[in-house]
Amino acid sequence: MMSHYYSNQPTTPSKQFMIDIPFRGKTYQFVSDDGVFSKKQFDFGSKVMVEAIIDQLSGKVLDLGCGYGPVGVLIGLHRPVEVTMVDVNQRAVELAKANTLSHGVEAVVLVSDGLKNVEQMFDFILFNPPIRAGKAVIYRLFEEAYQHLTVGGKLVIVIRKKQGGDSAKKKLESMFATVETIERSGGYHVLVATKKPVTFDQPV
């Protein structure tokens, strides 16, 4: 059976190595490995997402599908927030734990298929969807994210327009009060979906 980066236990032999990630004028070293997402460099879409949203982040932030941890670590280094990181891939989670430790970032890092092992509520959830996993998986994760957002909380996703960006936006619009495109770069769109409280008509 072929192993994917969104597999729970990658079958690809482990072969750890270091990579450099430039961000805001500094270069950060991360340990990476075979069998994880974007193993050789900081994924362009993830970078676009982080740069677009990082200055707005506050409260409790979830890096959903954290991989080896660049998004969560960079957020923890640059924002005074509580960071939680989850991934279904056990190897990725071990790398993320190592990378938070090496950079002195305090974060909760968990193995979880989506948010199944997560009880906490969040003010922001950042998510670069695993397109190859298919729409059913991605839309389930949208729904799980919605359930774990505080009132007024925001789901931030990055997606390529040609890989389902329009349909993903329509799905989010069916669930959230507002959906805004805050950045477009290199074919990637960064969407922010805001959860609002249910309002009831006042009696006449």
PyMOL commands that place a pseudoatom at each C-alpha (Angstrom):
pseudoatom trace, name=CA, resn=MET, resi=1, chain=A, elem=C, hetatm=0, pos=[0.000, 0.000, 0.000]
pseudoatom trace, name=CA, resn=MET, resi=2, chain=A, elem=C, hetatm=0, pos=[1.343, 3.415, -0.976]
pseudoatom trace, name=CA, resn=SER, resi=3, chain=A, elem=C, hetatm=0, pos=[2.249, 5.713, 1.911]
pseudoatom trace, name=CA, resn=HIS, resi=4, chain=A, elem=C, hetatm=0, pos=[1.054, 9.336, 1.870]
pseudoatom trace, name=CA, resn=TYR, resi=5, chain=A, elem=C, hetatm=0, pos=[2.047, 12.230, 4.093]
pseudoatom trace, name=CA, resn=TYR, resi=6, chain=A, elem=C, hetatm=0, pos=[-1.478, 12.039, 5.519]
pseudoatom trace, name=CA, resn=SER, resi=7, chain=A, elem=C, hetatm=0, pos=[-1.008, 8.373, 6.485]
pseudoatom trace, name=CA, resn=ASN, resi=8, chain=A, elem=C, hetatm=0, pos=[-0.989, 7.654, 10.215]
pseudoatom trace, name=CA, resn=GLN, resi=9, chain=A, elem=C, hetatm=0, pos=[2.215, 5.635, 10.019]
pseudoatom trace, name=CA, resn=PRO, resi=10, chain=A, elem=C, hetatm=0, pos=[4.367, 6.319, 6.931]
pseudoatom trace, name=CA, resn=THR, resi=11, chain=A, elem=C, hetatm=0, pos=[6.014, 3.215, 5.494]
pseudoatom trace, name=CA, resn=THR, resi=12, chain=A, elem=C, hetatm=0, pos=[8.818, 5.248, 3.921]
pseudoatom trace, name=CA, resn=PRO, resi=13, chain=A, elem=C, hetatm=0, pos=[12.064, 4.604, 5.830]
pseudoatom trace, name=CA, resn=SER, resi=14, chain=A, elem=C, hetatm=0, pos=[13.014, 7.442, 8.161]
pseudoatom trace, name=CA, resn=LYS, resi=15, chain=A, elem=C, hetatm=0, pos=[15.958, 9.579, 7.057]
pseudoatom trace, name=CA, resn=GLN, resi=16, chain=A, elem=C, hetatm=0, pos=[16.086, 12.819, 9.019]
pseudoatom trace, name=CA, resn=PHE, resi=17, chain=A, elem=C, hetatm=0, pos=[17.774, 15.951, 7.686]
pseudoatom trace, name=CA, resn=MET, resi=18, chain=A, elem=C, hetatm=0, pos=[17.844, 19.692, 8.365]
pseudoatom trace, name=CA, resn=ILE, resi=19, chain=A, elem=C, hetatm=0, pos=[16.230, 22.397, 6.250]
pseudoatom trace, name=CA, resn=ASP, resi=20, chain=A, elem=C, hetatm=0, pos=[16.393, 26.197, 6.416]
pseudoatom trace, name=CA, resn=ILE, resi=21, chain=A, elem=C, hetatm=0, pos=[13.206, 28.269, 6.456]
pseudoatom trace, name=CA, resn=PRO, resi=22, chain=A, elem=C, hetatm=0, pos=[13.551, 32.024, 5.906]
pseudoatom trace, name=CA, resn=PHE, resi=23, chain=A, elem=C, hetatm=0, pos=[10.880, 34.180, 7.522]
pseudoatom trace, name=CA, resn=ARG, resi=24, chain=A, elem=C, hetatm=0, pos=[10.791, 37.917, 8.181]
pseudoatom trace, name=CA, resn=GLY, resi=25, chain=A, elem=C, hetatm=0, pos=[14.477, 38.498, 7.734]
pseudoatom trace, name=CA, resn=LYS, resi=26, chain=A, elem=C, hetatm=0, pos=[15.691, 35.503, 9.719]
pseudoatom trace, name=CA, resn=THR, resi=27, chain=A, elem=C, hetatm=0, pos=[16.454, 31.894, 8.835]
pseudoatom trace, name=CA, resn=TYR, resi=28, chain=A, elem=C, hetatm=0, pos=[15.198, 29.079, 11.050]
pseudoatom trace, name=CA, resn=GLN, resi=29, chain=A, elem=C, hetatm=0, pos=[16.452, 25.498, 11.019]
pseudoatom trace, name=CA, resn=PHE, resi=30, chain=A, elem=C, hetatm=0, pos=[13.982, 22.626, 11.143]
pseudoatom trace, name=CA, resn=VAL, resi=31, chain=A, elem=C, hetatm=0, pos=[14.468, 18.882, 11.271]
pseudoatom trace, name=CA, resn=SER, resi=32, chain=A, elem=C, hetatm=0, pos=[12.501, 17.111, 8.536]
pseudoatom trace, name=CA, resn=ASP, resi=33, chain=A, elem=C, hetatm=0, pos=[12.200, 13.570, 7.207]
pseudoatom trace, name=CA, resn=ASP, resi=34, chain=A, elem=C, hetatm=0, pos=[10.884, 11.432, 4.395]
pseudoatom trace, name=CA, resn=GLY, resi=35, chain=A, elem=C, hetatm=0, pos=[7.168, 10.646, 4.572]
pseudoatom trace, name=CA, resn=VAL, resi=36, chain=A, elem=C, hetatm=0, pos=[6.004, 14.111, 5.672]
pseudoatom trace, name=CA, resn=PHE, resi=37, chain=A, elem=C, hetatm=0, pos=[4.397, 17.004, 3.797]
pseudoatom trace, name=CA, resn=SER, resi=38, chain=A, elem=C, hetatm=0, pos=[6.700, 19.363, 1.866]
pseudoatom trace, name=CA, resn=LYS, resi=39, chain=A, elem=C, hetatm=0, pos=[9.721, 17.752, 3.463]
pseudoatom trace, name=CA, resn=LYS, resi=40, chain=A, elem=C, hetatm=0, pos=[12.449, 19.757, 1.684]
pseudoatom trace, name=CA, resn=GLN, resi=41, chain=A, elem=C, hetatm=0, pos=[11.110, 23.302, 1.998]
pseudoatom trace, name=CA, resn=PHE, resi=42, chain=A, elem=C, hetatm=0, pos=[8.416, 25.435, 3.591]
pseudoatom trace, name=CA, resn=ASP, resi=43, chain=A, elem=C, hetatm=0, pos=[5.357, 24.837, 1.422]
pseudoatom trace, name=CA, resn=PHE, resi=44, chain=A, elem=C, hetatm=0, pos=[4.620, 27.963, -0.622]
pseudoatom trace, name=CA, resn=GLY, resi=45, chain=A, elem=C, hetatm=0, pos=[0.905, 27.927, 0.159]
pseudoatom trace, name=CA, resn=SER, resi=46, chain=A, elem=C, hetatm=0, pos=[1.534, 27.568, 3.889]
pseudoatom trace, name=CA, resn=LYS, resi=47, chain=A, elem=C, hetatm=0, pos=[4.007, 30.450, 3.744]
pseudoatom trace, name=CA, resn=VAL, resi=48, chain=A, elem=C, hetatm=0, pos=[1.463, 32.658, 1.956]
pseudoatom trace, name=CA, resn=MET, resi=49, chain=A, elem=C, hetatm=0, pos=[-1.138, 31.788, 4.601]
pseudoatom trace, name=CA, resn=VAL, resi=50, chain=A, elem=C, hetatm=0, pos=[1.131, 32.516, 7.561]
pseudoatom trace, name=CA, resn=GLU, resi=51, chain=A, elem=C, hetatm=0, pos=[2.349, 35.816, 6.137]
pseudoatom trace, name=CA, resn=ALA, resi=52, chain=A, elem=C, hetatm=0, pos=[-1.237, 36.897, 5.417]
pseudoatom trace, name=CA, resn=ILE, resi=53, chain=A, elem=C, hetatm=0, pos=[-2.695, 36.135, 8.861]
pseudoatom trace, name=CA, resn=ILE, resi=54, chain=A, elem=C, hetatm=0, pos=[0.066, 36.077, 11.475]
pseudoatom trace, name=CA, resn=ASP, resi=55, chain=A, elem=C, hetatm=0, pos=[-0.300, 39.683, 12.640]
pseudoatom trace, name=CA, resn=GLN, resi=56, chain=A, elem=C, hetatm=0, pos=[-4.014, 39.123, 13.320]
pseudoatom trace, name=CA, resn=LEU, resi=57, chain=A, elem=C, hetatm=0, pos=[-3.566, 36.039, 15.492]
pseudoatom trace, name=CA, resn=SER, resi=58, chain=A, elem=C, hetatm=0, pos=[-4.526, 36.124, 19.162]
pseudoatom trace, name=CA, resn=GLY, resi=59, chain=A, elem=C, hetatm=0, pos=[-5.766, 33.817, 21.892]
pseudoatom trace, name=CA, resn=LYS, resi=60, chain=A, elem=C, hetatm=0, pos=[-5.673, 30.101, 21.193]
pseudoatom trace, name=CA, resn=VAL, resi=61, chain=A, elem=C, hetatm=0, pos=[-4.416, 28.974, 17.785]
pseudoatom trace, name=CA, resn=LEU, resi=62, chain=A, elem=C, hetatm=0, pos=[-4.545, 25.508, 16.212]
pseudoatom trace, name=CA, resn=ASP, resi=63, chain=A, elem=C, hetatm=0, pos=[-2.214, 24.399, 13.422]
pseudoatom trace, name=CA, resn=LEU, resi=64, chain=A, elem=C, hetatm=0, pos=[-4.354, 21.662, 11.836]
pseudoatom trace, name=CA, resn=GLY, resi=65, chain=A, elem=C, hetatm=0, pos=[-2.229, 19.218, 9.828]
pseudoatom trace, name=CA, resn=CYS, resi=66, chain=A, elem=C, hetatm=0, pos=[0.990, 20.635, 11.238]
pseudoatom trace, name=CA, resn=GLY, resi=67, chain=A, elem=C, hetatm=0, pos=[3.478, 18.390, 9.437]
pseudoatom trace, name=CA, resn=TYR, resi=68, chain=A, elem=C, hetatm=0, pos=[6.950, 18.868, 10.890]
pseudoatom trace, name=CA, resn=GLY, resi=69, chain=A, elem=C, hetatm=0, pos=[5.745, 22.106, 12.456]
pseudoatom trace, name=CA, resn=PRO, resi=70, chain=A, elem=C, hetatm=0, pos=[6.853, 25.223, 10.550]
pseudoatom trace, name=CA, resn=VAL, resi=71, chain=A, elem=C, hetatm=0, pos=[3.504, 27.035, 10.763]
pseudoatom trace, name=CA, resn=GLY, resi=72, chain=A, elem=C, hetatm=0, pos=[2.986, 26.465, 14.480]
pseudoatom trace, name=CA, resn=VAL, resi=73, chain=A, elem=C, hetatm=0, pos=[6.605, 27.193, 15.366]
pseudoatom trace, name=CA, resn=LEU, resi=74, chain=A, elem=C, hetatm=0, pos=[6.735, 30.456, 13.408]
pseudoatom trace, name=CA, resn=ILE, resi=75, chain=A, elem=C, hetatm=0, pos=[3.475, 31.566, 15.001]
pseudoatom trace, name=CA, resn=GLY, resi=76, chain=A, elem=C, hetatm=0, pos=[4.804, 30.716, 18.451]
pseudoatom trace, name=CA, resn=LEU, resi=77, chain=A, elem=C, hetatm=0, pos=[7.982, 32.677, 17.783]
pseudoatom trace, name=CA, resn=HIS, resi=78, chain=A, elem=C, hetatm=0, pos=[6.237, 35.794, 16.508]
pseudoatom trace, name=CA, resn=ARG, resi=79, chain=A, elem=C, hetatm=0, pos=[2.911, 36.010, 18.378]
pseudoatom trace, name=CA, resn=PRO, resi=80, chain=A, elem=C, hetatm=0, pos=[1.928, 35.892, 22.085]
pseudoatom trace, name=CA, resn=VAL, resi=81, chain=A, elem=C, hetatm=0, pos=[-0.593, 33.096, 21.588]
pseudoatom trace, name=CA, resn=GLU, resi=82, chain=A, elem=C, hetatm=0, pos=[-1.295, 29.579, 22.862]
pseudoatom trace, name=CA, resn=VAL, resi=83, chain=A, elem=C, hetatm=0, pos=[-0.330, 27.149, 20.103]
pseudoatom trace, name=CA, resn=THR, resi=84, chain=A, elem=C, hetatm=0, pos=[-1.697, 23.639, 19.569]
pseudoatom trace, name=CA, resn=MET, resi=85, chain=A, elem=C, hetatm=0, pos=[-0.480, 21.489, 16.671]
pseudoatom trace, name=CA, resn=VAL, resi=86, chain=A, elem=C, hetatm=0, pos=[-2.039, 18.266, 15.394]
pseudoatom trace, name=CA, resn=ASP, resi=87, chain=A, elem=C, hetatm=0, pos=[-1.371, 15.836, 12.569]
pseudoatom trace, name=CA, resn=VAL, resi=88, chain=A, elem=C, hetatm=0, pos=[-2.534, 12.326, 11.717]
pseudoatom trace, name=CA, resn=ASN, resi=89, chain=A, elem=C, hetatm=0, pos=[1.049, 11.420, 10.753]
pseudoatom trace, name=CA, resn=GLN, resi=90, chain=A, elem=C, hetatm=0, pos=[2.926, 10.120, 13.799]
pseudoatom trace, name=CA, resn=ARG, resi=91, chain=A, elem=C, hetatm=0, pos=[6.335, 10.808, 12.258]
pseudoatom trace, name=CA, resn=ALA, resi=92, chain=A, elem=C, hetatm=0, pos=[5.345, 14.404, 11.525]
pseudoatom trace, name=CA, resn=VAL, resi=93, chain=A, elem=C, hetatm=0, pos=[4.186, 14.905, 15.109]
pseudoatom trace, name=CA, resn=GLU, resi=94, chain=A, elem=C, hetatm=0, pos=[7.502, 13.659, 16.505]
pseudoatom trace, name=CA, resn=LEU, resi=95, chain=A, elem=C, hetatm=0, pos=[9.324, 16.096, 14.216]
pseudoatom trace, name=CA, resn=ALA, resi=96, chain=A, elem=C, hetatm=0, pos=[6.998, 18.933, 15.239]
pseudoatom trace, name=CA, resn=LYS, resi=97, chain=A, elem=C, hetatm=0, pos=[7.710, 18.197, 18.899]
pseudoatom trace, name=CA, resn=ALA, resi=98, chain=A, elem=C, hetatm=0, pos=[11.454, 18.304, 18.214]
pseudoatom trace, name=CA, resn=ASN, resi=99, chain=A, elem=C, hetatm=0, pos=[11.149, 21.566, 16.289]
pseudoatom trace, name=CA, resn=THR, resi=100, chain=A, elem=C, hetatm=0, pos=[9.072, 23.303, 18.962]
pseudoatom trace, name=CA, resn=LEU, resi=101, chain=A, elem=C, hetatm=0, pos=[11.655, 22.245, 21.542]
pseudoatom trace, name=CA, resn=SER, resi=102, chain=A, elem=C, hetatm=0, pos=[14.656, 23.385, 19.504]
pseudoatom trace, name=CA, resn=HIS, resi=103, chain=A, elem=C, hetatm=0, pos=[13.091, 26.825, 18.962]
pseudoatom trace, name=CA, resn=GLY, resi=104, chain=A, elem=C, hetatm=0, pos=[11.893, 27.235, 22.529]
pseudoatom trace, name=CA, resn=VAL, resi=105, chain=A, elem=C, hetatm=0, pos=[8.232, 27.366, 21.538]
pseudoatom trace, name=CA, resn=GLU, resi=106, chain=A, elem=C, hetatm=0, pos=[5.696, 26.154, 24.086]
pseudoatom trace, name=CA, resn=ALA, resi=107, chain=A, elem=C, hetatm=0, pos=[3.012, 24.191, 22.266]
pseudoatom trace, name=CA, resn=VAL, resi=108, chain=A, elem=C, hetatm=0, pos=[0.745, 21.200, 22.684]
pseudoatom trace, name=CA, resn=VAL, resi=109, chain=A, elem=C, hetatm=0, pos=[1.546, 18.756, 19.870]
pseudoatom trace, name=CA, resn=LEU, resi=110, chain=A, elem=C, hetatm=0, pos=[-0.759, 15.775, 19.334]
pseudoatom trace, name=CA, resn=VAL, resi=111, chain=A, elem=C, hetatm=0, pos=[-1.379, 12.865, 16.995]
pseudoatom trace, name=CA, resn=SER, resi=112, chain=A, elem=C, hetatm=0, pos=[-4.980, 13.255, 15.854]
pseudoatom trace, name=CA, resn=ASP, resi=113, chain=A, elem=C, hetatm=0, pos=[-7.055, 12.358, 12.810]
pseudoatom trace, name=CA, resn=GLY, resi=114, chain=A, elem=C, hetatm=0, pos=[-8.471, 15.813, 12.306]
pseudoatom trace, name=CA, resn=LEU, resi=115, chain=A, elem=C, hetatm=0, pos=[-9.728, 17.039, 15.675]
pseudoatom trace, name=CA, resn=LYS, resi=116, chain=A, elem=C, hetatm=0, pos=[-10.879, 13.688, 17.053]
pseudoatom trace, name=CA, resn=ASN, resi=117, chain=A, elem=C, hetatm=0, pos=[-8.352, 13.791, 19.907]
pseudoatom trace, name=CA, resn=VAL, resi=118, chain=A, elem=C, hetatm=0, pos=[-8.839, 17.498, 20.601]
pseudoatom trace, name=CA, resn=GLU, resi=119, chain=A, elem=C, hetatm=0, pos=[-11.287, 18.864, 23.189]
pseudoatom trace, name=CA, resn=GLN, resi=120, chain=A, elem=C, hetatm=0, pos=[-10.175, 22.498, 23.329]
pseudoatom trace, name=CA, resn=MET, resi=121, chain=A, elem=C, hetatm=0, pos=[-11.844, 25.422, 21.566]
pseudoatom trace, name=CA, resn=PHE, resi=122, chain=A, elem=C, hetatm=0, pos=[-9.800, 27.833, 19.469]
pseudoatom trace, name=CA, resn=ASP, resi=123, chain=A, elem=C, hetatm=0, pos=[-9.896, 31.440, 18.324]
pseudoatom trace, name=CA, resn=PHE, resi=124, chain=A, elem=C, hetatm=0, pos=[-8.028, 30.635, 15.104]
pseudoatom trace, name=CA, resn=ILE, resi=125, chain=A, elem=C, hetatm=0, pos=[-7.521, 27.394, 13.187]
pseudoatom trace, name=CA, resn=LEU, resi=126, chain=A, elem=C, hetatm=0, pos=[-4.997, 27.398, 10.331]
pseudoatom trace, name=CA, resn=PHE, resi=127, chain=A, elem=C, hetatm=0, pos=[-5.333, 24.670, 7.716]
pseudoatom trace, name=CA, resn=ASN, resi=128, chain=A, elem=C, hetatm=0, pos=[-3.619, 23.804, 4.431]
pseudoatom trace, name=CA, resn=PRO, resi=129, chain=A, elem=C, hetatm=0, pos=[-5.966, 21.041, 3.202]
pseudoatom trace, name=CA, resn=PRO, resi=130, chain=A, elem=C, hetatm=0, pos=[-4.504, 17.726, 1.936]
pseudoatom trace, name=CA, resn=ILE, resi=131, chain=A, elem=C, hetatm=0, pos=[-6.000, 17.994, -1.558]
pseudoatom trace, name=CA, resn=ARG, resi=132, chain=A, elem=C, hetatm=0, pos=[-5.121, 14.421, -2.530]
pseudoatom trace, name=CA, resn=ALA, resi=133, chain=A, elem=C, hetatm=0, pos=[-7.135, 13.079, 0.397]
pseudoatom trace, name=CA, resn=GLY, resi=134, chain=A, elem=C, hetatm=0, pos=[-10.295, 14.137, -1.446]
pseudoatom trace, name=CA, resn=LYS, resi=135, chain=A, elem=C, hetatm=0, pos=[-13.205, 16.489, -0.845]
pseudoatom trace, name=CA, resn=ALA, resi=136, chain=A, elem=C, hetatm=0, pos=[-14.994, 14.199, 1.617]
pseudoatom trace, name=CA, resn=VAL, resi=137, chain=A, elem=C, hetatm=0, pos=[-12.020, 14.255, 3.990]
pseudoatom trace, name=CA, resn=ILE, resi=138, chain=A, elem=C, hetatm=0, pos=[-11.408, 17.980, 3.572]
pseudoatom trace, name=CA, resn=TYR, resi=139, chain=A, elem=C, hetatm=0, pos=[-15.046, 18.928, 4.114]
pseudoatom trace, name=CA, resn=ARG, resi=140, chain=A, elem=C, hetatm=0, pos=[-15.191, 16.703, 7.222]
pseudoatom trace, name=CA, resn=LEU, resi=141, chain=A, elem=C, hetatm=0, pos=[-12.219, 18.628, 8.561]
pseudoatom trace, name=CA, resn=PHE, resi=142, chain=A, elem=C, hetatm=0, pos=[-13.965, 21.933, 7.801]
pseudoatom trace, name=CA, resn=GLU, resi=143, chain=A, elem=C, hetatm=0, pos=[-16.909, 20.712, 9.887]
pseudoatom trace, name=CA, resn=GLU, resi=144, chain=A, elem=C, hetatm=0, pos=[-14.697, 19.542, 12.745]
pseudoatom trace, name=CA, resn=ALA, resi=145, chain=A, elem=C, hetatm=0, pos=[-12.888, 22.878, 12.705]
pseudoatom trace, name=CA, resn=TYR, resi=146, chain=A, elem=C, hetatm=0, pos=[-16.207, 24.731, 12.906]
pseudoatom trace, name=CA, resn=GLN, resi=147, chain=A, elem=C, hetatm=0, pos=[-17.170, 22.746, 16.002]
pseudoatom trace, name=CA, resn=HIS, resi=148, chain=A, elem=C, hetatm=0, pos=[-13.871, 23.664, 17.687]
pseudoatom trace, name=CA, resn=LEU, resi=149, chain=A, elem=C, hetatm=0, pos=[-14.020, 27.411, 17.050]
pseudoatom trace, name=CA, resn=THR, resi=150, chain=A, elem=C, hetatm=0, pos=[-15.127, 29.928, 19.638]
pseudoatom trace, name=CA, resn=VAL, resi=151, chain=A, elem=C, hetatm=0, pos=[-17.910, 32.346, 18.728]
pseudoatom trace, name=CA, resn=GLY, resi=152, chain=A, elem=C, hetatm=0, pos=[-16.264, 34.831, 16.385]
pseudoatom trace, name=CA, resn=GLY, resi=153, chain=A, elem=C, hetatm=0, pos=[-13.426, 32.376, 15.799]
pseudoatom trace, name=CA, resn=LYS, resi=154, chain=A, elem=C, hetatm=0, pos=[-11.808, 32.086, 12.396]
pseudoatom trace, name=CA, resn=LEU, resi=155, chain=A, elem=C, hetatm=0, pos=[-10.851, 29.159, 10.168]
pseudoatom trace, name=CA, resn=VAL, resi=156, chain=A, elem=C, hetatm=0, pos=[-8.004, 30.205, 7.884]
pseudoatom trace, name=CA, resn=ILE, resi=157, chain=A, elem=C, hetatm=0, pos=[-7.270, 28.013, 4.875]
pseudoatom trace, name=CA, resn=VAL, resi=158, chain=A, elem=C, hetatm=0, pos=[-4.993, 28.216, 1.859]
pseudoatom trace, name=CA, resn=ILE, resi=159, chain=A, elem=C, hetatm=0, pos=[-5.980, 26.488, -1.349]
pseudoatom trace, name=CA, resn=ARG, resi=160, chain=A, elem=C, hetatm=0, pos=[-5.130, 26.697, -5.031]
pseudoatom trace, name=CA, resn=LYS, resi=161, chain=A, elem=C, hetatm=0, pos=[-7.954, 28.000, -7.173]
pseudoatom trace, name=CA, resn=LYS, resi=162, chain=A, elem=C, hetatm=0, pos=[-7.379, 25.255, -9.757]
pseudoatom trace, name=CA, resn=GLN, resi=163, chain=A, elem=C, hetatm=0, pos=[-7.458, 22.550, -7.065]
pseudoatom trace, name=CA, resn=GLY, resi=164, chain=A, elem=C, hetatm=0, pos=[-10.949, 23.213, -5.812]
pseudoatom trace, name=CA, resn=GLY, resi=165, chain=A, elem=C, hetatm=0, pos=[-10.675, 26.710, -4.408]
pseudoatom trace, name=CA, resn=ASP, resi=166, chain=A, elem=C, hetatm=0, pos=[-14.091, 27.826, -5.631]
pseudoatom trace, name=CA, resn=SER, resi=167, chain=A, elem=C, hetatm=0, pos=[-15.936, 24.750, -4.358]
pseudoatom trace, name=CA, resn=ALA, resi=168, chain=A, elem=C, hetatm=0, pos=[-14.117, 24.948, -1.018]
pseudoatom trace, name=CA, resn=LYS, resi=169, chain=A, elem=C, hetatm=0, pos=[-15.208, 28.562, -0.654]
pseudoatom trace, name=CA, resn=LYS, resi=170, chain=A, elem=C, hetatm=0, pos=[-18.819, 27.621, -1.414]
pseudoatom trace, name=CA, resn=LYS, resi=171, chain=A, elem=C, hetatm=0, pos=[-18.671, 24.871, 1.210]
pseudoatom trace, name=CA, resn=LEU, resi=172, chain=A, elem=C, hetatm=0, pos=[-17.332, 27.306, 3.790]
pseudoatom trace, name=CA, resn=GLU, resi=173, chain=A, elem=C, hetatm=0, pos=[-19.985, 29.874, 2.871]
pseudoatom trace, name=CA, resn=SER, resi=174, chain=A, elem=C, hetatm=0, pos=[-22.654, 27.263, 3.610]
pseudoatom trace, name=CA, resn=MET, resi=175, chain=A, elem=C, hetatm=0, pos=[-21.257, 26.813, 7.132]
pseudoatom trace, name=CA, resn=PHE, resi=176, chain=A, elem=C, hetatm=0, pos=[-19.823, 30.131, 8.289]
pseudoatom trace, name=CA, resn=ALA, resi=177, chain=A, elem=C, hetatm=0, pos=[-21.276, 33.609, 8.694]
pseudoatom trace, name=CA, resn=THR, resi=178, chain=A, elem=C, hetatm=0, pos=[-18.674, 35.238, 6.451]
pseudoatom trace, name=CA, resn=VAL, resi=179, chain=A, elem=C, hetatm=0, pos=[-15.901, 34.023, 4.157]
pseudoatom trace, name=CA, resn=GLU, resi=180, chain=A, elem=C, hetatm=0, pos=[-13.301, 36.510, 2.953]
pseudoatom trace, name=CA, resn=THR, resi=181, chain=A, elem=C, hetatm=0, pos=[-10.373, 36.109, 0.556]
pseudoatom trace, name=CA, resn=ILE, resi=182, chain=A, elem=C, hetatm=0, pos=[-7.542, 38.026, 2.220]
pseudoatom trace, name=CA, resn=GLU, resi=183, chain=A, elem=C, hetatm=0, pos=[-4.641, 37.099, -0.073]
pseudoatom trace, name=CA, resn=ARG, resi=184, chain=A, elem=C, hetatm=0, pos=[-3.946, 35.793, -3.564]
pseudoatom trace, name=CA, resn=SER, resi=185, chain=A, elem=C, hetatm=0, pos=[-0.431, 34.751, -4.557]
pseudoatom trace, name=CA, resn=GLY, resi=186, chain=A, elem=C, hetatm=0, pos=[0.956, 32.311, -7.105]
pseudoatom trace, name=CA, resn=GLY, resi=187, chain=A, elem=C, hetatm=0, pos=[-2.437, 30.741, -7.708]
pseudoatom trace, name=CA, resn=TYR, resi=188, chain=A, elem=C, hetatm=0, pos=[-3.085, 30.274, -3.985]
pseudoatom trace, name=CA, resn=HIS, resi=189, chain=A, elem=C, hetatm=0, pos=[-5.998, 31.908, -2.182]
pseudoatom trace, name=CA, resn=VAL, resi=190, chain=A, elem=C, hetatm=0, pos=[-6.091, 32.498, 1.568]
pseudoatom trace, name=CA, resn=LEU, resi=191, chain=A, elem=C, hetatm=0, pos=[-9.652, 32.343, 2.897]
pseudoatom trace, name=CA, resn=VAL, resi=192, chain=A, elem=C, hetatm=0, pos=[-10.836, 33.435, 6.345]
pseudoatom trace, name=CA, resn=ALA, resi=193, chain=A, elem=C, hetatm=0, pos=[-14.166, 31.962, 7.475]
pseudoatom trace, name=CA, resn=THR, resi=194, chain=A, elem=C, hetatm=0, pos=[-15.662, 33.545, 10.605]
pseudoatom trace, name=CA, resn=LYS, resi=195, chain=A, elem=C, hetatm=0, pos=[-18.018, 31.753, 12.980]
pseudoatom trace, name=CA, resn=LYS, resi=196, chain=A, elem=C, hetatm=0, pos=[-20.803, 33.954, 14.292]
pseudoatom trace, name=CA, resn=PRO, resi=197, chain=A, elem=C, hetatm=0, pos=[-23.435, 33.197, 16.930]
pseudoatom trace, name=CA, resn=VAL, resi=198, chain=A, elem=C, hetatm=0, pos=[-26.849, 32.000, 15.883]
pseudoatom trace, name=CA, resn=THR, resi=199, chain=A, elem=C, hetatm=0, pos=[-29.268, 34.910, 16.009]
pseudoatom trace, name=CA, resn=PHE, resi=200, chain=A, elem=C, hetatm=0, pos=[-32.967, 34.611, 16.689]
pseudoatom trace, name=CA, resn=ASP, resi=201, chain=A, elem=C, hetatm=0, pos=[-35.662, 36.977, 15.533]
pseudoatom trace, name=CA, resn=GLN, resi=202, chain=A, elem=C, hetatm=0, pos=[-36.976, 39.079, 18.382]
pseudoatom trace, name=CA, resn=PRO, resi=203, chain=A, elem=C, hetatm=0, pos=[-40.687, 38.657, 19.126]
pseudoatom trace, name=CA, resn=VAL, resi=204, chain=A, elem=C, hetatm=0, pos=[-42.856, 41.430, 17.745]
for i in range(1, 204): cmd.bond("trace and resi %d" % i, "trace and resi %d" % (i + 1))
show_as sticks, trace
zoom trace
